[in-house]
Amino acid sequence: MRSFDTAFRNGGDEFSIILPDCSLENALEVAKRIQKEVEAHPFQISKKKNICVTVSIGAATYPDTCTNHHQIIQSADEALYKAKQSGKNRVYPSQTSVREEV
């Protein structure tokens, strides 16, 4: 993440990262990097036990995949659920396109 990006917890096991002035291509690169780093990191849950976890990530950007900034969270959430449905531990871009909605 860059110094001006913002990460926050939505609730439960869902998190969001706001990447200002970031294209869909760059957002997907960041998401894939996060996904690979989480997958490779052993999380210590006790003195003797580590676990491995994975993440599914949905990515949406304005104006690349949304016609207005209010759609970003909903579009990213829809992409997240598609990532989970297609096998988990993957990055899935929003399928909404400006061209489709005009």
Secondary structure, DSSP 8 states (H G I E B T S, - for coil): --TT-EEEEEETTEEEEE-TT--HHHHHHHHHHHHHHHHH-EEESSSS-EEE----EEE--TTTT-SSGGGHHHHHHHHHHHHHHTTSSSEEE----HHHH-
